[in-house]
Amino acid sequence: MLIVILTFFLILFATDALILSLTRGDRWKQILSGAVFLVIAPVVFLASLGILPNLEMFSAEGSAELTTLIMTTSLVLNGMIILVKGILTSDKSPGSQ
């Protein structure tokens, strides 16, 4: 049971790290990766709400729910920060004005 939760969040962490490594580039990469974070966040939230109860991982203390909420909030905040950074970054390529 614990292995499933750890694997789930390890996959999310790896996806997060991959997208963050891809944002090192022009502003459109940053905007796109920020949008990807904002799309992934509700999908992760809904998937975890569908997966965790079936595996009987909801506890009386609500630790699984709290962990899911923290991960979703982290994805949304990362997405917003990267998206705004991409929008505010000026394109300084040689062909732009």
Buried (B, 14 or more C-beta within 10 A) or exposed (E): EEEEBEEBBEEBEEBBEEBEEEBEEEBEBBBBBBBBBBEBBEEBBEBBBEBBEEEEBBEEEEEBBEBBEEBBEBBBEBBBEBBEBBEEEEEEEEEEE
